[in-house]
Amino acid sequence: MIFSPLTIKRFRSFRRIRRAWWSLIGFGIIFVFCMLADVVCPCDPRAVVDPATLEKYRKPVVEYSYDIRNARWNEMPDGSRLAFEGPADFDFADLSAYNVRRTQKDGYVRVFCESKEPPVRHERILPAPEICFPFRPCKEHPFGIDAGGRDVYARVVHGMRIALLFGLVLAFWAMFTGLVIGAVEGYFGGVTDIVCQRFTEIWCSIPFLYVMIFIGSTMGRSFSILLVCYAIFNWIGVSYYMRAEFLRLRSRTFVEATKVQGFSAARIIFTHILPNALTPLITLFPFLLMGAIGSLAALDFLGFGLPPMTPSCGELMNQAQQFRWAWWLILFPALALFIVMLLTVLVGEGLRDAFDPRQKSKLE
């Protein structure tokens, strides 16, 4: 049967793998673009924009006032006629000569009268307000300017470069450390496995955020300190997976054959077991990268991450909490993080589908 459930399932799996390839290409383009941040960004992310360059974007404010004594009739659903609607603190003119009825709701006052004359509108042009930061997006700064007077576009691109480098270094370190510890636990087993597992459980129970606060208050905040603090905790999950794989593979026939031939433990681990245990390691790498990028943005948002002047998407979103009307401070950093994490997740799902042995099983 052409459209059997198995055929449809394999077609969907192929589509997911193909989508992962496109996601990997998109992630590579973003990575190269961020690595060339000094070229693609027209200004320094730490440079403060001169307010004089934004003078042409100042617009005068026009204030309108109405003489409500000459207000126009407006038909209302209840048959009455609305003359004026304005704030509750509006200084209404003397309407004692008219048949006036007022109602107040949600901070606004509606005044009803019997005049049919159109309202007289008075215009007054006020001077343009002074340039202040954060400033809205404009031609020279398409992503706007943050509260410190720095270009948001440059800070987003440089911040994503730092986040990607941080995530890649941390993910590779977690894979290497988790692989070594998990291989030792799974291959040797016995007392070695028990001791290493108890150490891992004790180490895992240490609160990471408290450690970050303590180290940040004593040694300061920097990229290297933050990377080391993350690296000493981030390998635990990988070690569990690698331990399980080595426990499963060490009892296989080909491993027993290598032991009979007198091969060393290092040769057996790296030559015979490791190539067969790389599947969870490869599929975990995109998710480790995504977790590292998200953790760095969260720490910067809370104020425990990189130094204050360092470009960061989390620091921009922290500014958006103080200036909630500045929509560009939350939109562009959040959009950049969303796109990078979405592409990373799609790549991880594609790798997981590609290495899934159930797709090749004849028992489906």
C-alpha positions in Angstrom: 0.0 0.0 0.0 1.5 3.3 -1.1 0.0 5.5 1.7 0.5 3.1 4.6 1.0 4.4 8.1 4.6 3.4 8.0 5.2 5.3 4.7 3.6 8.4 6.1 5.6 8.1 9.3 8.9 7.8 7.3 7.9 10.7 5.1 7.3 12.9 8.1 10.6 11.8 9.6 12.3 12.8 6.3 10.6 16.2 6.3 11.9 16.7 9.9 15.4 15.8 8.9 15.2 18.1 5.9 13.9 20.9 8.1 16.9 20.4 10.4 19.2 20.9 7.5 17.6 24.2 6.6 17.7 25.1 10.3 21.4 24.3 10.4 22.1 26.5 7.4 20.1 29.3 9.0 22.0 28.9 12.3 25.3 28.9 10.4 24.3 32.2 8.6 23.4 33.8 11.9 26.6 32.5 13.5 28.8 34.0 10.7 26.8 37.2 10.8 27.4 37.6 14.5 31.1 36.7 14.2 31.4 39.6 11.8 29.7 42.0 14.2 32.5 44.5 13.9 31.9 44.7 10.2 28.1 44.6 9.9 27.5 47.1 12.8 28.0 50.7 11.9 28.8 51.9 15.4 30.4 50.7 18.6 28.0 48.9 21.0 29.5 50.9 24.0 29.5 54.3 22.2 26.9 56.8 23.4 24.9 58.4 20.6 25.2 62.2 20.4 21.8 63.8 20.9 22.6 66.5 18.4 22.4 63.9 15.6 18.8 63.3 16.5 17.6 66.9 16.4 15.9 66.4 13.0 13.6 63.8 14.6 12.2 66.3 17.1 8.6 67.1 16.3 6.6 70.0 17.8 3.6 69.1 19.9 0.2 70.5 18.9 -2.3 71.0 21.7 -6.0 71.3 20.9 -8.7 72.9 23.0 -12.5 73.1 22.4 -15.1 75.6 23.4 -17.7 73.1 24.6 -20.4 75.8 25.0 -20.7 75.7 21.2 -20.6 71.9 21.1 -22.2 70.0 18.3 -25.1 67.5 18.8 -24.2 63.9 18.5 -26.9 61.3 18.5 -26.6 58.7 21.3 -28.2 55.3 21.5 -30.5 56.3 24.4 -31.8 59.3 22.4 -29.8 62.0 24.2 -27.3 64.1 22.4 -23.6 64.1 23.4 -21.9 67.5 23.4 -18.4 66.8 24.8 -16.3 64.0 26.3 -13.1 64.8 28.2 -11.0 64.0 31.3 -12.5 64.4 34.7 -10.2 67.2 35.6 -11.0 69.3 32.5 -11.9 72.9 33.3 -15.4 73.1 31.8 -16.8 76.5 30.8 -19.8 77.9 32.6 -22.7 76.0 31.2 -25.3 77.4 33.6 -27.3 78.9 30.7 -27.7 75.5 29.0 -29.6 72.4 29.9 -26.5 70.4 31.1 -26.3 66.8 32.3 -22.9 65.2 33.3 -22.0 61.5 33.6 -18.6 60.2 34.8 -17.2 56.8 33.9 -13.6 55.4 33.8 -12.1 58.8 34.5 -13.9 60.6 31.7 -16.8 63.1 31.9 -19.6 63.3 29.3 -21.4 66.7 29.2 -24.8 66.8 27.5 -26.3 70.2 26.4 -28.9 71.6 24.0 -26.5 73.6 21.7 -26.4 72.7 18.0 -23.5 74.9 17.1 -20.2 73.1 16.0 -17.4 73.2 18.6 -14.7 75.8 18.2 -11.2 74.2 18.1 -8.2 76.2 19.2 -4.7 75.0 18.3 -1.5 75.9 20.2 1.9 74.7 19.0 4.2 73.8 21.9 8.0 73.5 21.6 9.4 70.1 20.7 10.5 68.1 23.7 14.2 67.5 24.4 15.9 64.4 23.1 16.0 61.8 25.8 17.0 58.1 26.0 15.7 55.5 25.3 14.9 56.9 21.8 12.5 55.3 19.2 13.9 53.6 16.1 14.9 55.9 13.3 16.8 55.8 10.0 20.3 55.8 11.5 19.3 53.5 14.3 16.7 51.0 13.0 16.5 49.1 16.3 16.3 52.3 18.4 18.5 53.5 21.3 18.6 52.1 24.8 18.5 54.0 28.1 22.3 54.5 28.1 22.2 56.2 24.7 23.7 53.2 22.9 22.6 51.7 19.6 20.3 48.6 20.2 21.2 47.0 16.9 24.9 46.9 17.7 24.3 45.7 21.2 22.0 42.9 20.0 24.5 41.6 17.3 27.5 41.9 19.6 25.4 40.4 22.5 24.5 37.4 20.3 28.1 36.9 19.3 29.1 36.7 23.0 26.2 34.4 23.8 27.0 32.0 20.9 30.7 31.9 21.9 29.7 31.3 25.5 27.3 28.6 24.5 29.6 26.8 22.2 32.6 26.7 24.6 30.3 25.6 27.4 28.6 22.9 25.4 31.9 21.4 24.2 33.3 21.5 27.7 30.2 19.8 29.1 30.4 17.1 26.4 34.1 16.5 27.1 33.8 16.4 30.9 30.6 14.4 30.9 32.1 11.9 28.4 35.2 11.3 30.5 33.4 11.0 33.8 30.5 8.9 32.3 33.0 6.6 30.5 35.0 5.9 33.7 31.8 5.2 35.7 30.2 3.0 33.1 33.2 1.0 31.9 34.8 0.2 35.3 31.6 0.0 37.4 31.8 -1.4 40.9 33.4 0.8 43.6 34.5 3.4 41.0 30.9 3.8 39.8 29.5 4.1 43.3 32.1 6.7 44.4 31.7 8.8 41.3 27.9 8.7 41.5 27.9 9.8 45.1 30.2 12.7 44.2 28.0 13.7 41.3 24.9 13.7 43.4 26.6 15.8 46.1 27.9 18.2 43.5 24.5 18.4 41.8 22.8 19.4 45.1 24.9 22.6 45.4 22.7 25.6 44.5 24.2 27.2 41.3 22.6 30.6 41.7 24.0 31.1 45.2 27.4 30.1 44.0 27.2 32.7 41.2 26.1 35.4 43.6 28.9 34.6 46.0 31.6 34.5 43.3 30.3 37.6 41.6 30.4 39.6 44.9 33.9 38.4 45.8 35.7 38.1 42.5 33.7 40.4 40.3 31.8 39.6 37.0 33.6 38.7 33.8 33.2 36.3 30.9 35.8 33.9 32.1 34.5 33.7 35.6 31.0 33.1 34.4 32.2 30.4 32.0 34.1 28.6 34.7 31.2 28.7 37.1 28.9 27.3 34.5 31.4 24.7 33.4 31.8 23.1 36.8 28.0 22.4 36.9 27.0 21.8 33.3 28.6 18.4 32.7 26.3 16.5 35.2 23.5 15.7 32.8 25.9 14.5 30.0 27.7 12.2 32.4 24.4 10.4 33.2 23.7 9.6 29.6 27.3 8.5 28.9 27.4 6.3 32.0 24.2 4.6 30.8 25.6 4.0 27.3 28.9 2.6 28.6 27.0 0.3 31.0 25.0 -1.0 28.1 27.9 -1.5 25.7 30.5 -3.0 28.0 28.7 -6.3 28.1 28.4 -6.6 24.3 30.3 -9.4 22.5 32.7 -7.2 20.6 33.9 -5.6 23.9 34.4 -9.0 25.5 36.4 -10.1 22.5 38.7 -7.1 22.8 39.3 -7.8 26.5 40.2 -11.4 25.7 42.8 -10.1 23.1 44.4 -8.1 25.9 43.7 -4.6 24.7 44.1 -1.8 27.2 41.1 -0.1 28.9 41.9 3.2 27.1 42.0 1.5 23.7 38.7 -0.3 24.3 37.0 2.8 25.5 38.1 5.2 22.8 38.3 2.7 19.9 35.4 0.3 20.3 32.9 1.7 22.8 33.0 5.4 22.2 32.1 5.4 18.5 29.0 3.4 19.4 28.1 5.7 22.3 28.2 9.0 20.4 24.5 9.1 19.5 23.2 10.7 22.7 26.3 13.0 22.8 25.6 14.4 19.3 21.8 14.7 19.9 22.4 16.5 23.2 24.8 19.1 21.8 22.1 21.5 20.3 20.1 21.4 23.5 23.2 22.1 25.6 23.9 25.1 23.4 20.4 26.4 23.7 20.4 26.0 27.5 23.7 27.9 27.8 22.4 30.8 25.7 19.2 31.0 27.6 21.0 30.8 31.0 23.3 33.6 30.0 20.4 35.8 29.0 18.6 35.0 32.2 21.6 35.8 34.4 22.1 39.1 32.5 18.4 39.9 33.0 18.7 39.3 36.8 21.9 41.3 37.0 24.3 38.4 37.9 25.8 37.9 34.4 28.3 39.8 32.4 29.6 43.3 33.4 27.2 46.2 32.9 28.8 47.7 29.8 29.0 44.3 28.0 26.4 44.0 25.2 23.7 41.5 26.1 20.1 40.7 25.1 19.2 40.0 28.8 20.5 43.4 29.9 18.3 45.1 27.2 15.3 43.2 28.4 16.1 44.3 31.9 16.0 47.9 30.7 12.6 47.2 29.2 11.3 46.5 32.7 12.0 50.2 33.6 10.9 51.8 30.4 7.8 49.8 29.4 6.8 52.2 26.7 10.1 51.5 24.9 8.8 48.5 22.9 12.0 48.2 20.9 14.0 47.2 24.0 12.0 44.1 24.4 11.0 43.2 20.8 14.4 43.0 19.1 16.4 41.2 21.8 13.6 38.7 22.4 13.2 38.1 18.7 16.9 37.5 18.3 16.9 35.0 21.2 13.8 33.3 19.9 15.1 32.8 16.4 18.5 31.4 17.6 16.8 29.0 20.1 14.2 27.9 17.6 16.8 27.0 15.0 18.9 25.2 17.6 15.9 23.1 18.7 15.0 22.2 15.1 18.6 21.1 14.5 18.5 19.0 17.7 15.2 17.4 16.7 16.6 16.6 13.3 19.6 14.9 14.8 17.5 12.9 17.1 15.3 11.7 14.3 18.3 10.9 12.1 19.9 8.7 14.9 16.6 7.1 16.0 17.0 3.4 15.5 13.2 2.8 15.6 12.9 4.4 12.1 14.9 1.5 10.7 13.3 -1.2 12.7 11.2 -3.8 10.9 8.9 -4.3 13.9 7.1 -1.0 13.3 
